[in-house]
C-alpha cells in the first residue's frame, strides 16, 4: 500500500536561521498508519531537525512506483494511465490508475512512461505531471 504523508519541521538553513519546512512524501510497503508515522519519525531523527510533526497521512490512489531514483536530482513524476480490459461478455471496461516514478525532467519522464506503458496491450497515457513529493520512501 502507498501512503501520502505531509510533515512539518524546523531546521537551520545555510545562514544559521531556523526555518519552518513543510514537505510531502510518498511512502510504500506499510500496512498501518501507525507504522508509517513511526517510520517518518525515525527517518527525520536528525540532529538539526526540530519540532518535527507528521501533519497528515492518507492512503493514496497511486497504484505503483515504477522505478527507483538513479540520481539525487531526479524529480518525482506521476502519470495517469488508462487500461482497457475485455470482459468475457464482449464488453470493455476502462480502468484508470496512477503511477509514480523518478525522472530528471519532464521530457525524460514522458519518454520513460511511454516506454513503460508499452508493457500493456491497450494502455494509454492520460496525464503526466511533476509532483510535490520530496521523495518516495519504502521500508
Secondary structure, 3 states (H helix, E strand, C coil): CEEEEEEEEEEECCCCCEEEEEEEEEEECCCCHHHHHHHHHHHCCCCCEEEEEEEEEEECCEEEECCCCCCCCCEEEEEEEEEEEECCCCCEEEEEEEEEEEECCHHHHHHHHHHHHHHCCCEEEEEEEECCEEEEEEC
